[in-house]
Amino acid sequence: MNYTEFLAAEVRAQAARKKISGRALAAPIEEAVGLSRNTVARMLSGERPWDVNSLSVAAKVLDLSVADLIASTEEAMADNRCNLPSGAVSASSQVTGLQRVLA
């Protein structure tokens, strides 16, 4: 699995823990970001990378921060002994960058 797939799996897992359906998670993303249902479905399945705005909306629906989602994704990857692709920045660097964008 790659980072995109792990992040999508973590978003789906958090939604399941909170008993939020895929549709209830996808609808606000579609509306706020202006993405098609198909595009959001591809992000949720891990076929398409998440953009900052979509991940921010998903985190809000899940009552989490983007940093929480990224950290838990990194933990899941570590548990599965997966590494970020070479040349990819660490999750902490991503969090710092996202915090700047969202501030």
Backbone as numpy.savetxt, mean C-alpha at the origin, in Angstrom:
# Nx Ny Nz CAx CAy CAz Cx Cy Cz
7.80 -13.13 -4.52 6.96 -11.94 -4.52 7.84 -10.70 -4.52
7.36 -9.66 -5.18 8.10 -8.42 -5.19 7.45 -7.41 -4.22
8.06 -6.25 -4.11 7.58 -5.26 -3.15 6.14 -4.85 -3.42
5.79 -4.65 -4.68 4.43 -4.26 -5.04 3.42 -5.30 -4.57
3.76 -6.56 -4.76 2.86 -7.64 -4.34 2.76 -7.71 -2.82
3.89 -7.53 -2.13 3.85 -7.53 -0.67 3.01 -6.37 -0.13
3.17 -5.19 -0.72 2.41 -4.03 -0.26 0.92 -4.26 -0.48
0.55 -4.76 -1.64 -0.86 -5.06 -1.92 -1.40 -6.10 -0.93
-0.62 -7.12 -0.66 -1.05 -8.15 0.30 -1.24 -7.56 1.69
-0.37 -6.64 2.08 -0.49 -6.01 3.39 -1.73 -5.12 3.46
-2.01 -4.39 2.41 -3.23 -3.56 2.38 -4.46 -4.46 2.48
-4.48 -5.55 1.73 -5.62 -6.48 1.79 -5.75 -7.12 3.17
-4.62 -7.49 3.77 -4.64 -8.11 5.10 -5.17 -7.14 6.15
-4.72 -5.89 6.08 -5.20 -4.89 7.03 -6.71 -4.67 6.85
-7.16 -4.64 5.61 -8.59 -4.49 5.35 -9.37 -5.67 5.92
-8.86 -6.87 5.73 -9.54 -8.06 6.25 -9.59 -8.04 7.78
-8.49 -7.63 8.41 -8.47 -7.55 9.88 -9.54 -6.58 10.40
-9.80 -5.54 9.63 -10.75 -4.52 10.06 -12.13 -4.75 9.45
-12.28 -5.88 8.77 -13.54 -6.27 8.15 -14.04 -5.21 7.15
-13.09 -4.70 6.37 -13.40 -3.74 5.31 -13.31 -4.48 3.98
-14.39 -4.45 3.23 -14.41 -5.16 1.95 -13.50 -4.47 0.94
-13.15 -5.22 -0.08 -12.34 -4.66 -1.15 -13.04 -3.49 -1.82
-14.32 -3.59 -1.99 -15.09 -2.50 -2.62 -15.11 -1.27 -1.72
-15.28 -1.47 -0.41 -15.30 -0.35 0.52 -13.93 0.33 0.59
-12.89 -0.43 0.33 -11.54 0.14 0.30 -11.28 0.82 -1.04
-11.74 0.22 -2.12 -11.44 0.74 -3.46 -12.23 2.00 -3.79
-13.48 2.08 -3.37 -14.34 3.21 -3.76 -13.75 4.57 -3.40
-13.26 4.78 -2.17 -12.67 6.09 -1.87 -11.41 6.39 -2.68
-10.65 5.36 -3.01 -9.45 5.57 -3.83 -9.87 6.01 -5.23
-10.84 5.31 -5.79 -11.33 5.67 -7.12 -11.81 7.12 -7.14
-12.58 7.48 -6.13 -13.17 8.82 -6.08 -12.11 9.90 -5.83
-11.26 9.69 -4.84 -10.30 10.72 -4.45 -9.19 10.91 -5.48
-8.74 9.83 -6.06 -7.59 9.89 -6.95 -8.01 9.92 -8.42
-9.24 9.50 -8.68 -9.73 9.52 -10.05 -9.27 8.35 -10.89
-9.00 7.23 -10.24 -8.57 6.03 -10.96 -9.77 5.17 -11.32
-9.62 4.37 -12.35 -10.68 3.45 -12.74 -10.74 2.29 -11.75
-11.87 1.62 -11.73 -12.05 0.45 -10.87 -11.01 -0.61 -11.21
-10.74 -0.78 -12.50 -9.76 -1.77 -12.95 -8.36 -1.44 -12.44
-7.98 -0.18 -12.47 -6.66 0.23 -12.01 -6.51 -0.04 -10.52
-7.53 0.32 -9.74 -7.47 0.08 -8.30 -7.44 -1.42 -8.01
-8.21 -2.19 -8.75 -8.20 -3.65 -8.56 -6.80 -4.21 -8.85
-6.14 -3.67 -9.86 -4.78 -4.13 -10.18 -3.79 -3.75 -9.09
-3.98 -2.59 -8.46 -3.11 -2.22 -7.34 -3.36 -3.15 -6.16
-4.62 -3.44 -5.88 -4.96 -4.32 -4.75 -4.48 -5.75 -4.97
-4.35 -6.15 -6.22 -3.87 -7.51 -6.50 -2.35 -7.59 -6.59
-1.69 -6.42 -6.61 -0.24 -6.41 -6.71 0.28 -6.41 -8.13
-0.62 -6.24 -9.11 -0.21 -6.21 -10.51 0.28 -4.83 -10.93
-0.07 -3.81 -10.16 0.30 -2.43 -10.49 0.82 -1.77 -9.22
1.90 -1.01 -9.32 2.44 -0.34 -8.13 1.46 0.70 -7.58
1.55 0.91 -6.29 0.75 1.94 -5.62 1.39 3.30 -5.82
0.58 4.30 -6.07 1.09 5.67 -6.08 0.83 6.26 -4.69
1.53 7.34 -4.39 1.46 7.95 -3.06 0.03 8.36 -2.69
-0.69 8.95 -3.61 -2.05 9.41 -3.31 -2.99 8.24 -3.00
-2.91 7.20 -3.80 -3.77 6.03 -3.57 -3.44 5.35 -2.25
-2.15 5.21 -1.96 -1.75 4.58 -0.71 -2.18 5.42 0.49
-2.12 6.72 0.34 -2.55 7.62 1.41 -4.05 7.47 1.69
-4.85 7.37 0.65 -6.30 7.18 0.82 -6.57 5.82 1.46
-5.89 4.78 0.96 -6.08 3.44 1.54 -5.72 3.44 3.02
-4.62 4.08 3.38 -4.21 4.14 4.78 -5.27 4.85 5.61
-5.82 5.92 5.10 -6.86 6.66 5.83 -8.10 5.79 6.05
-8.52 5.07 5.02 -9.68 4.17 5.15 -9.39 3.09 6.19
-8.16 2.63 6.24 -7.76 1.57 7.17 -7.41 2.11 8.56
-7.50 3.44 8.72 -7.16 4.10 9.98 -5.72 3.80 10.39
-4.84 3.89 9.39 -3.41 3.68 9.58 -2.67 4.83 8.91
-1.38 4.91 9.15 -0.56 5.87 8.42 0.12 5.13 7.27
0.56 5.89 6.29 1.33 5.31 5.20 2.58 4.65 5.76
3.18 5.31 6.75 4.38 4.75 7.38 4.10 3.38 7.99
2.92 3.23 8.62 2.55 1.93 9.20 2.45 0.86 8.12
1.82 1.20 6.99 1.68 0.22 5.91 3.04 -0.18 5.33
3.90 0.80 5.16 5.22 0.49 4.61 6.04 -0.34 5.60
5.97 0.03 6.88 6.72 -0.73 7.89 6.22 -2.17 7.99
4.91 -2.35 7.98 4.39 -3.72 8.09 4.69 -4.52 6.82
4.76 -3.85 5.68 5.15 -4.52 4.45 6.59 -4.98 4.53
7.45 -4.11 5.04 8.85 -4.48 5.19 9.01 -5.65 6.16
8.23 -5.65 7.24 8.28 -6.76 8.19 7.84 -8.06 7.52
6.78 -7.99 6.72 6.30 -9.19 6.02 7.37 -9.71 5.08
8.04 -8.79 4.39 9.11 -9.21 3.49 10.25 -9.86 4.26
10.60 -9.29 5.40 11.67 -9.85 6.22 11.28 -11.23 6.74
10.03 -11.39 7.13 9.55 -12.68 7.62 9.65 -13.75 6.53
9.52 -13.32 5.30 9.60 -14.24 4.17 10.99 -14.26 3.55
11.94 -13.60 4.24 13.32 -13.55 3.79 13.47 -12.99 2.38
12.64 -11.98 2.09 12.73 -11.30 0.81 13.43 -9.97 1.02
14.06 -9.50 0.00 14.74 -8.22 0.06 14.15 -7.29 -0.99
14.34 -6.01 -0.75 13.96 -5.05 -1.76 14.84 -5.28 -2.98
14.30 -5.03 -4.16 15.12 -5.20 -5.36 16.37 -4.32 -5.28
17.43 -4.77 -5.91 18.65 -3.96 -5.89 18.35 -2.60 -6.50
18.90 -1.57 -5.90 18.65 -0.23 -6.37 17.42 0.41 -5.75
16.60 -0.36 -5.07 15.41 0.19 -4.43 15.80 0.83 -3.11
15.07 1.85 -2.73 15.37 2.50 -1.46 14.70 1.74 -0.33
15.23 1.90 0.87 14.68 1.20 2.03 13.32 1.77 2.39
12.56 1.02 3.17 11.25 1.47 3.60 11.36 2.75 4.41
12.39 2.86 5.25 12.52 4.08 6.04 12.75 5.29 5.15
13.50 5.12 4.07 13.69 6.21 3.12 12.39 6.56 2.41
11.60 5.54 2.11 10.30 5.78 1.47 9.38 6.54 2.42
9.38 6.15 3.69 8.54 6.82 4.68 8.93 8.29 4.78
10.21 8.55 4.85 10.68 9.93 4.94 10.23 10.73 3.71
10.38 10.14 2.55 9.95 10.81 1.32 8.45 11.04 1.29
7.69 10.04 1.71 6.23 10.18 1.73 5.78 11.22 2.75
6.45 11.26 3.88 6.08 12.26 4.89 6.29 13.67 4.35
7.36 13.85 3.57 7.59 15.17 2.96 6.48 15.51 1.97
6.09 14.53 1.18 5.04 14.76 0.17 3.71 15.05 0.84
3.40 14.33 1.90 2.10 14.46 2.55 2.02 15.64 3.50
3.16 16.23 3.84 3.17 17.36 4.80 2.65 18.63 4.17
